[in-house]
Amino acid sequence: MHTSRTAPAGERIAVVDVLRAVALFGIIITHCAQGYLASRPPRPGFMNLTELDAVVANLVMLLAVGKFFTIFSFLFGLSFALQMHSAAQKGAAFAGRFIWRLTVLGLIALVHNVFYAGDILIIYVFLGLLLIPLRAVGNRVLLVAALLLILNVPGLVLGWRALNAPPPAAEQQMTPQLQAQAAQDVQRQFDIKKSGSPAEIIRLNLTDGLESKLVFQVRSGRLWMTFGLFLLGLCAGRLEIFRDSDVHRRFFRNLMWGAGVAAAMTTVIGIIRPAGFQVNSVADLLAGFSRTVQQVSLSAFYLAVVTLLYWRKPARGLLPALAPVGKMGLTVYLTQTVFGVLLFQGFGFGMIGELGTAPAVALGILFFVAQILGARWWMTYFSMGPVEWLWRSLTYFKLQPNTRGAMKPA
């Protein structure tokens, strides 16, 4: 027996909105630290103009890069479970509506990708479709599959096979000429993003940008790691672990300590032996695995800490103030892109390569503060963010009510 502090069934789970807001905070920091480049930089540390920039860049790499997208992806799978449960309670068909809902999101993602090649939504759309046939699979099977994918076990297998494969033939090796050509292509893309016309940037995003994104997702293992996070979120949604209870508080305390220890150990390893994407030895392979564990464990630590802090004071403090940001998370994510591309790219202020990492991150934090204030104001009068309203209206082929208190639960 345990004391339950859960909200009634069907009611929105506020801590999930808070977690989504925290993920979006980390995402804008990550993107600003990389100058919203979304491609290979022309040189390592191209935004480190001062010693402070280098320090901030290293901290962002250790503490933010990949971690908040991990939480964001996990919450996508969780939302899938919540939507499925809501449809079951209403006796409504789910699969067809969800497919169409993802199709609409895909159209939004394509428009987003026109202006920013770092869009992640288009990956979510294709992976989200794979959740539908798995919705009847048991939690134990999903949990095992999720952990194998999240820890990038397929990448470990592929890396081990590559280490033990015969050396590539001469015609397959990266010659100095090909290396020079690749460097020129990286510089060309950077120059277009910095000072190119809108038409040039759009063309680049829809060609090389999409191709580079797919190659990165596969080579880094992010593609199946993201799907593993979807599966883990699906399990978490089914088990309702974000419903406040003594049992769930104990679970998150254990998760906080366990993940915290693993994150601390692998962070130290990452400082001593940084991992790259090239695997030329067993040491490289193990360093890459350690980086994966660091990313996953630190993400879990953040998630557990935020959840416990919110449950401690659900009506006071900073965390409850973040909930409106999470409620309109799609709008916030897209407006962050508007801020980033206007600040850094050619059809805006073109500050990429001229603004250091530290001031870029500071501006990102200031913009997120503005988003908090804007979201709180918006949600005072409306039930959904503007993009969420558009998404819902297109999903149901009907303009949806959006005044405060007029919207029915999804």
RODO-683569 format. One record per residue (C-alpha): x negated, y, z. Coordinates in Angstrom, 3 decimals, always signed. Example, Ala and Ser with C-alpha at 12.3 -4.5 7.8 and 13.67 -1.06 7.14 Angstrom:
RODO-683569
{xx -12.300	yy -4.500	zz +7.800}
{xx -13.670	yy -1.060	zz +7.140}
end
This chain:
RODO-683569
{xx +0.000	yy +0.000	zz +0.000}
{xx -1.179	yy +3.514	zz -0.705}
{xx +0.128	yy +7.023	zz -0.346}
{xx +1.121	yy +8.420	zz -3.741}
{xx +0.983	yy +12.063	zz -4.662}
{xx +1.975	yy +11.391	zz -8.249}
{xx +4.179	yy +13.599	zz -10.370}
{xx +7.475	yy +12.163	zz -11.592}
{xx +7.292	yy +9.963	zz -14.683}
{xx +7.327	yy +12.025	zz -17.861}
{xx +6.028	yy +15.160	zz -16.167}
{xx +2.852	yy +16.677	zz -17.573}
{xx -0.286	yy +15.662	zz -15.675}
{xx -1.969	yy +18.955	zz -14.806}
{xx -5.422	yy +17.536	zz -14.084}
{xx -5.642	yy +16.264	zz -17.674}
{xx -5.143	yy +19.832	zz -18.919}
{xx -7.868	yy +21.005	zz -16.535}
{xx -10.245	yy +18.317	zz -17.820}
{xx -9.518	yy +19.294	zz -21.412}
{xx -10.322	yy +22.921	zz -20.561}
{xx -13.615	yy +21.883	zz -18.939}
{xx -14.462	yy +19.883	zz -22.068}
{xx -13.771	yy +22.924	zz -24.243}
{xx -16.027	yy +25.031	zz -22.025}
{xx -18.879	yy +22.597	zz -22.585}
{xx -18.162	yy +22.421	zz -26.303}
{xx -18.462	yy +26.170	zz -26.861}
{xx -21.715	yy +26.233	zz -24.860}
{xx -23.103	yy +23.406	zz -27.000}
{xx -22.073	yy +25.029	zz -30.264}
{xx -23.400	yy +28.451	zz -29.284}
{xx -26.740	yy +26.952	zz -28.219}
{xx -26.975	yy +25.483	zz -31.735}
{xx -25.837	yy +28.654	zz -33.480}
{xx -22.720	yy +26.922	zz -34.862}
{xx -25.079	yy +25.478	zz -37.457}
{xx -23.544	yy +21.973	zz -37.712}
{xx -26.488	yy +20.699	zz -39.752}
{xx -30.212	yy +20.095	zz -39.388}
{xx -32.054	yy +23.226	zz -38.212}
{xx -34.747	yy +24.686	zz -40.483}
{xx -37.281	yy +24.056	zz -37.714}
{xx -37.196	yy +22.720	zz -34.135}
{xx -36.220	yy +25.340	zz -31.573}
{xx -35.267	yy +27.885	zz -34.237}
{xx -33.194	yy +29.836	zz -31.673}
{xx -35.848	yy +29.813	zz -28.962}
{xx -37.097	yy +33.367	zz -29.380}
{xx -38.228	yy +33.725	zz -25.746}
{xx -39.267	yy +31.440	zz -22.896}
{xx -35.817	yy +31.881	zz -21.347}
{xx -34.252	yy +30.696	zz -24.601}
{xx -36.340	yy +27.518	zz -24.456}
{xx -35.328	yy +26.866	zz -20.846}
{xx -31.643	yy +27.360	zz -21.630}
{xx -31.898	yy +25.173	zz -24.728}
{xx -33.458	yy +22.344	zz -22.708}
{xx -30.797	yy +22.630	zz -20.001}
{xx -28.012	yy +22.571	zz -22.574}
{xx -29.568	yy +19.522	zz -24.230}
{xx -29.843	yy +17.658	zz -20.921}
{xx -26.578	yy +18.728	zz -19.312}
{xx -24.141	yy +19.578	zz -22.112}
{xx -24.887	yy +18.231	zz -25.593}
{xx -22.668	yy +15.222	zz -26.258}
{xx -21.278	yy +15.135	zz -22.719}
{xx -18.223	yy +17.310	zz -23.208}
{xx -17.329	yy +15.841	zz -26.582}
{xx -17.369	yy +12.508	zz -24.719}
{xx -14.717	yy +13.819	zz -22.325}
{xx -12.779	yy +15.408	zz -25.214}
{xx -12.711	yy +12.093	zz -27.100}
{xx -11.706	yy +10.140	zz -23.997}
{xx -8.774	yy +12.509	zz -23.483}
{xx -7.629	yy +11.934	zz -27.069}
{xx -7.198	yy +8.220	zz -26.325}
{xx -5.485	yy +9.097	zz -23.055}
{xx -3.038	yy +11.353	zz -24.909}
{xx -2.263	yy +8.480	zz -27.288}
{xx -1.240	yy +6.326	zz -24.323}
{xx +0.888	yy +9.111	zz -22.822}
{xx +2.677	yy +9.728	zz -26.128}
{xx +3.304	yy +6.013	zz -26.578}
{xx +4.720	yy +5.758	zz -23.061}
{xx +6.955	yy +8.779	zz -23.640}
{xx +8.309	yy +7.288	zz -26.870}
{xx +9.001	yy +3.976	zz -25.106}
{xx +10.926	yy +5.746	zz -22.340}
{xx +13.106	yy +7.442	zz -24.956}
{xx +13.504	yy +4.275	zz -27.014}
{xx +12.081	yy +6.158	zz -30.003}
{xx +9.984	yy +4.739	zz -32.846}
{xx +6.320	yy +5.510	zz -32.308}
{xx +4.002	yy +4.279	zz -35.056}
{xx +5.522	yy +6.158	zz -37.985}
{xx +5.798	yy +9.406	zz -36.085}
{xx +2.236	yy +9.110	zz -34.786}
{xx +0.879	yy +8.437	zz -38.288}
{xx +2.622	yy +11.529	zz -39.598}
{xx +1.437	yy +13.513	zz -36.587}
{xx -2.145	yy +12.503	zz -37.400}
{xx -1.586	yy +13.366	zz -41.054}
{xx -0.597	yy +16.898	zz -40.073}
{xx -3.628	yy +17.102	zz -37.801}
{xx -5.735	yy +15.947	zz -40.752}
{xx -4.485	yy +18.880	zz -42.823}
{xx -5.345	yy +21.270	zz -39.986}
{xx -8.765	yy +19.602	zz -39.709}
{xx -9.410	yy +19.985	zz -43.430}
{xx -8.685	yy +23.714	zz -43.245}
{xx -10.955	yy +23.909	zz -40.208}
{xx -13.712	yy +22.082	zz -42.061}
{xx -13.502	yy +24.614	zz -44.875}
{xx -14.992	yy +27.206	zz -42.528}
{xx -16.971	yy +25.000	zz -40.139}
{xx -18.681	yy +21.742	zz -41.077}
{xx -18.924	yy +20.740	zz -37.400}
{xx -15.202	yy +19.975	zz -37.218}
{xx -14.563	yy +16.781	zz -35.225}
{xx -10.811	yy +16.576	zz -35.763}
{xx -11.071	yy +14.854	zz -39.135}
{xx -13.034	yy +12.035	zz -37.466}
{xx -10.357	yy +11.840	zz -34.762}
{xx -7.660	yy +11.468	zz -37.407}
{xx -9.201	yy +8.440	zz -39.098}
{xx -10.167	yy +6.761	zz -35.833}
{xx -6.772	yy +7.576	zz -34.346}
{xx -5.080	yy +5.534	zz -37.061}
{xx -7.021	yy +2.488	zz -35.842}
{xx -5.404	yy +2.807	zz -32.419}
{xx -1.969	yy +1.940	zz -33.760}
{xx -2.553	yy -1.786	zz -34.454}
{xx -4.388	yy -2.087	zz -31.109}
{xx -1.627	yy -0.668	zz -28.954}
{xx -0.374	yy -4.154	zz -28.031}
{xx -3.819	yy -5.514	zz -27.089}
{xx -4.389	yy -6.162	zz -23.395}
{xx -6.369	yy -3.819	zz -21.187}
{xx -9.168	yy -6.285	zz -20.435}
{xx -9.930	yy -6.847	zz -24.108}
{xx -9.756	yy -3.116	zz -24.816}
{xx -11.990	yy -2.325	zz -21.847}
{xx -14.710	yy -4.769	zz -22.908}
{xx -14.588	yy -3.503	zz -26.503}
{xx -14.642	yy +0.103	zz -25.286}
{xx -17.738	yy -0.380	zz -23.129}
{xx -19.623	yy -2.197	zz -25.902}
{xx -18.883	yy +0.630	zz -28.332}
{xx -19.465	yy +3.493	zz -25.889}
{xx -22.880	yy +2.107	zz -24.945}
{xx -23.698	yy +1.919	zz -28.656}
{xx -24.380	yy -1.817	zz -28.604}
{xx -23.850	yy -1.955	zz -32.408}
{xx -26.576	yy +0.695	zz -32.726}
{xx -28.891	yy -1.357	zz -30.521}
{xx -28.345	yy -4.427	zz -32.703}
{xx -28.925	yy -2.463	zz -35.900}
{xx -32.024	yy -0.834	zz -34.415}
{xx -33.441	yy -4.192	zz -33.326}
{xx -32.820	yy -5.651	zz -36.774}
{xx -34.521	yy -2.667	zz -38.394}
{xx -37.578	yy -3.135	zz -36.176}
{xx -37.871	yy -6.765	zz -37.194}
{xx -37.104	yy -6.230	zz -40.878}
{xx -39.892	yy -6.283	zz -43.468}
{xx -41.299	yy -2.838	zz -44.365}
{xx -39.437	yy -1.055	zz -47.170}
{xx -40.701	yy -1.304	zz -50.701}
{xx -42.796	yy +1.564	zz -52.033}
{xx -39.883	yy +2.967	zz -54.032}
{xx -37.733	yy +3.070	zz -50.869}
{xx -40.258	yy +4.879	zz -48.689}
{xx -40.003	yy +8.580	zz -47.901}
{xx -42.769	yy +10.045	zz -50.049}
{xx -44.257	yy +13.497	zz -49.356}
{xx -42.356	yy +14.768	zz -52.389}
{xx -39.042	yy +13.505	zz -51.030}
{xx -39.839	yy +14.942	zz -47.599}
{xx -40.571	yy +18.333	zz -49.159}
{xx -37.335	yy +18.156	zz -51.145}
{xx -35.350	yy +17.297	zz -47.989}
{xx -36.943	yy +20.245	zz -46.149}
{xx -36.024	yy +22.555	zz -49.023}
{xx -32.438	yy +21.307	zz -48.905}
{xx -32.250	yy +21.968	zz -45.159}
{xx -33.570	yy +25.498	zz -45.702}
{xx -31.096	yy +26.040	zz -48.566}
{xx -28.154	yy +25.101	zz -46.371}
{xx -29.411	yy +27.341	zz -43.580}
{xx -29.810	yy +30.303	zz -45.940}
{xx -26.285	yy +29.845	zz -47.302}
{xx -24.789	yy +29.750	zz -43.806}
{xx -26.769	yy +32.794	zz -42.728}
{xx -26.248	yy +35.090	zz -45.699}
{xx -24.160	yy +33.278	zz -48.302}
{xx -20.824	yy +34.449	zz -49.648}
{xx -17.589	yy +32.934	zz -48.287}
{xx -17.244	yy +30.883	zz -51.483}
{xx -20.770	yy +29.469	zz -51.102}
{xx -20.213	yy +28.563	zz -47.459}
{xx -16.856	yy +26.916	zz -48.194}
{xx -18.353	yy +24.909	zz -51.058}
{xx -21.214	yy +23.806	zz -48.823}
{xx -18.872	yy +22.759	zz -46.011}
{xx -16.673	yy +20.691	zz -48.329}
{xx -19.570	yy +18.903	zz -50.035}
{xx -22.859	yy +18.566	zz -48.175}
{xx -21.138	yy +19.339	zz -44.873}
{xx -18.707	yy +16.418	zz -45.067}
{xx -21.387	yy +14.048	zz -46.326}
{xx -23.869	yy +15.034	zz -43.611}
{xx -21.209	yy +14.643	zz -40.939}
{xx -20.381	yy +11.095	zz -42.025}
{xx -24.066	yy +10.132	zz -42.258}
{xx -24.736	yy +11.558	zz -38.786}
{xx -21.715	yy +9.807	zz -37.288}
{xx -22.900	yy +6.435	zz -38.597}
{xx -26.649	yy +6.770	zz -38.025}
{xx -26.286	yy +8.130	zz -34.511}
{xx -23.582	yy +5.638	zz -33.548}
{xx -21.213	yy +8.471	zz -32.661}
{xx -18.508	yy +6.977	zz -34.910}
{xx -17.975	yy +3.781	zz -32.918}
{xx -18.864	yy +5.459	zz -29.620}
{xx -15.992	yy +7.888	zz -30.197}
{xx -13.631	yy +5.021	zz -30.994}
{xx -14.775	yy +3.286	zz -27.816}
{xx -13.858	yy +6.421	zz -25.871}
{xx -10.427	yy +6.358	zz -27.526}
{xx -9.958	yy +2.780	zz -26.299}
{xx -11.144	yy +3.686	zz -22.800}
{xx -8.720	yy +6.610	zz -22.729}
{xx -5.931	yy +4.303	zz -23.870}
{xx -6.676	yy +1.960	zz -20.937}
{xx -6.831	yy +4.887	zz -18.501}
{xx -3.492	yy +6.191	zz -19.731}
{xx -1.849	yy +2.806	zz -19.330}
{xx -3.213	yy +2.442	zz -15.798}
{xx -2.169	yy +6.026	zz -14.952}
{xx -5.435	yy +6.674	zz -13.126}
{xx -4.871	yy +10.425	zz -13.258}
{xx -1.767	yy +10.147	zz -11.102}
{xx -2.927	yy +11.368	zz -7.710}
{xx -2.955	yy +8.607	zz -5.081}
{xx -5.273	yy +7.341	zz -2.351}
{xx -6.318	yy +4.392	zz -4.525}
{xx -7.171	yy +6.633	zz -7.461}
{xx -9.039	yy +9.078	zz -5.268}
{xx -11.147	yy +6.202	zz -3.983}
{xx -11.760	yy +5.051	zz -7.565}
{xx -12.976	yy +8.485	zz -8.633}
{xx -15.200	yy +8.831	zz -5.552}
{xx -16.858	yy +5.528	zz -6.423}
{xx -17.150	yy +6.618	zz -10.050}
{xx -18.707	yy +9.921	zz -8.996}
{xx -21.433	yy +8.252	zz -6.923}
{xx -22.138	yy +5.428	zz -9.345}
{xx -22.198	yy +7.623	zz -12.427}
{xx -24.155	yy +10.304	zz -10.588}
{xx -26.969	yy +7.892	zz -9.697}
{xx -27.109	yy +6.498	zz -13.247}
{xx -27.090	yy +10.024	zz -14.705}
{xx -29.891	yy +11.193	zz -12.398}
{xx -32.103	yy +8.218	zz -13.260}
{xx -31.587	yy +8.446	zz -17.013}
{xx -31.995	yy +12.233	zz -16.977}
{xx -35.439	yy +11.809	zz -15.415}
{xx -36.249	yy +9.185	zz -18.045}
{xx -35.077	yy +11.586	zz -20.757}
{xx -37.380	yy +14.313	zz -19.446}
{xx -40.359	yy +11.970	zz -19.316}
{xx -39.619	yy +10.140	zz -22.566}
{xx -37.317	yy +12.152	zz -24.845}
{xx -35.437	yy +10.092	zz -27.423}
{xx -35.265	yy +10.897	zz -31.117}
{xx -33.101	yy +9.470	zz -33.876}
{xx -36.027	yy +7.658	zz -35.514}
{xx -36.573	yy +4.120	zz -34.181}
{xx -40.115	yy +2.952	zz -34.880}
{xx -40.757	yy +0.838	zz -31.775}
{xx -39.056	yy -0.983	zz -28.913}
{xx -39.877	yy +2.029	zz -26.714}
{xx -37.914	yy +4.266	zz -29.112}
{xx -34.988	yy +1.844	zz -28.978}
{xx -34.953	yy +1.784	zz -25.177}
{xx -35.297	yy +5.564	zz -24.977}
{xx -32.283	yy +5.901	zz -27.267}
{xx -30.276	yy +3.524	zz -25.079}
{xx -31.266	yy +5.490	zz -21.992}
{xx -30.064	yy +8.682	zz -23.687}
{xx -26.719	yy +7.003	zz -24.416}
{xx -26.347	yy +5.910	zz -20.787}
{xx -27.272	yy +9.414	zz -19.629}
{xx -24.628	yy +10.951	zz -21.864}
{xx -21.895	yy +8.543	zz -20.779}
{xx -22.734	yy +8.524	zz -17.058}
{xx -23.082	yy +12.309	zz -16.800}
{xx -19.771	yy +12.724	zz -18.625}
{xx -18.138	yy +10.307	zz -16.156}
{xx -19.709	yy +12.225	zz -13.252}
{xx -18.303	yy +15.524	zz -14.529}
{xx -14.879	yy +13.966	zz -15.048}
{xx -14.774	yy +12.444	zz -11.564}
{xx -15.972	yy +15.611	zz -9.816}
{xx -13.472	yy +17.848	zz -11.598}
{xx -10.612	yy +15.431	zz -10.918}
{xx -11.410	yy +15.174	zz -7.206}
{xx -11.904	yy +18.928	zz -6.819}
{xx -8.598	yy +19.622	zz -8.536}
{xx -6.708	yy +17.113	zz -6.401}
{xx -8.229	yy +18.689	zz -3.311}
{xx -6.687	yy +22.097	zz -4.076}
{xx -4.225	yy +21.747	zz -6.970}
{xx -2.669	yy +25.165	zz -6.414}
{xx -5.667	yy +27.390	zz -5.653}
{xx -9.062	yy +28.231	zz -7.046}
{xx -10.612	yy +28.275	zz -10.504}
{xx -9.615	yy +24.826	zz -11.729}
{xx -5.828	yy +25.352	zz -11.685}
{xx -6.427	yy +28.589	zz -13.610}
{xx -7.945	yy +26.484	zz -16.421}
{xx -4.799	yy +24.423	zz -16.999}
{xx -3.281	yy +26.842	zz -19.569}
{xx -6.458	yy +26.492	zz -21.656}
{xx -6.004	yy +22.732	zz -21.719}
{xx -2.321	yy +22.973	zz -22.578}
{xx -3.217	yy +24.842	zz -25.764}
{xx -6.469	yy +22.984	zz -26.343}
{xx -6.176	yy +22.759	zz -30.142}
{xx -5.635	yy +26.510	zz -30.419}
{xx -8.590	yy +27.147	zz -28.087}
{xx -10.856	yy +24.781	zz -30.041}
{xx -10.022	yy +26.451	zz -33.357}
{xx -10.356	yy +30.008	zz -32.039}
{xx -13.776	yy +29.092	zz -30.674}
{xx -14.734	yy +28.276	zz -34.246}
{xx -13.436	yy +31.660	zz -35.407}
{xx -15.635	yy +33.317	zz -32.785}
{xx -18.668	yy +31.180	zz -33.647}
{xx -18.628	yy +31.476	zz -37.426}
{xx -17.937	yy +35.205	zz -37.311}
{xx -20.836	yy +35.723	zz -34.904}
{xx -23.387	yy +33.474	zz -36.580}
{xx -22.543	yy +32.928	zz -40.240}
{xx -22.893	yy +35.022	zz -43.359}
{xx -19.309	yy +36.174	zz -43.778}
{xx -19.478	yy +37.547	zz -40.222}
{xx -22.390	yy +39.144	zz -38.389}
{xx -24.935	yy +36.587	zz -39.661}
{xx -26.713	yy +36.317	zz -36.305}
{xx -27.891	yy +32.739	zz -36.747}
{xx -31.654	yy +32.618	zz -36.324}
{xx -31.704	yy +36.161	zz -34.933}
{xx -29.855	yy +35.616	zz -31.670}
{xx -31.711	yy +33.597	zz -29.030}
{xx -30.250	yy +30.594	zz -27.245}
{xx -29.778	yy +32.386	zz -23.911}
{xx -27.767	yy +35.378	zz -25.203}
{xx -25.832	yy +33.088	zz -27.549}
{xx -24.748	yy +30.883	zz -24.630}
{xx -23.931	yy +33.974	zz -22.554}
{xx -21.673	yy +35.289	zz -25.315}
{xx -20.003	yy +31.884	zz -25.542}
{xx -19.272	yy +31.937	zz -21.811}
{xx -17.845	yy +35.462	zz -22.045}
{xx -15.619	yy +34.415	zz -24.926}
{xx -14.386	yy +31.409	zz -22.948}
{xx -13.507	yy +33.709	zz -20.047}
{xx -11.489	yy +35.769	zz -22.527}
{xx -9.798	yy +32.560	zz -23.674}
{xx -8.844	yy +31.744	zz -20.076}
{xx -7.210	yy +35.153	zz -19.682}
{xx -5.555	yy +34.919	zz -23.094}
{xx -4.230	yy +31.416	zz -22.461}
{xx -2.806	yy +32.384	zz -19.068}
{xx -1.020	yy +35.336	zz -20.649}
{xx +0.284	yy +33.261	zz -23.573}
{xx +1.555	yy +30.395	zz -21.427}
{xx +3.441	yy +32.875	zz -19.252}
{xx +5.808	yy +33.454	zz -22.165}
{xx +5.465	yy +30.349	zz -24.322}
{xx +5.484	yy +26.579	zz -23.813}
{xx +2.900	yy +25.763	zz -26.489}
{xx -0.066	yy +27.416	zz -28.105}
{xx +0.526	yy +28.787	zz -31.632}
{xx -1.323	yy +25.953	zz -33.405}
{xx +0.340	yy +23.365	zz -31.160}
{xx +3.712	yy +24.883	zz -32.087}
{xx +2.859	yy +24.676	zz -35.796}
{xx +1.646	yy +21.090	zz -35.395}
{xx +4.803	yy +20.044	zz -33.547}
{xx +7.103	yy +21.852	zz -35.991}
{xx +5.470	yy +20.182	zz -39.002}
{xx +5.601	yy +16.820	zz -37.223}
{xx +9.366	yy +17.046	zz -36.687}
{xx +10.136	yy +18.954	zz -39.944}
{xx +11.858	yy +21.610	zz -37.862}
{xx +10.853	yy +24.837	zz -36.133}
{xx +10.476	yy +23.990	zz -32.464}
{xx +11.578	yy +26.191	zz -29.568}
{xx +8.578	yy +27.771	zz -27.895}
{xx +9.908	yy +30.145	zz -25.306}
{xx +9.074	yy +29.392	zz -21.703}
{xx +11.306	yy +26.570	zz -20.410}
{xx +12.875	yy +25.860	zz -23.808}
{xx +10.680	yy +22.927	zz -24.857}
{xx +11.654	yy +19.359	zz -24.072}
{xx +8.945	yy +16.908	zz -23.020}
{xx +7.092	yy +15.301	zz -25.954}
end
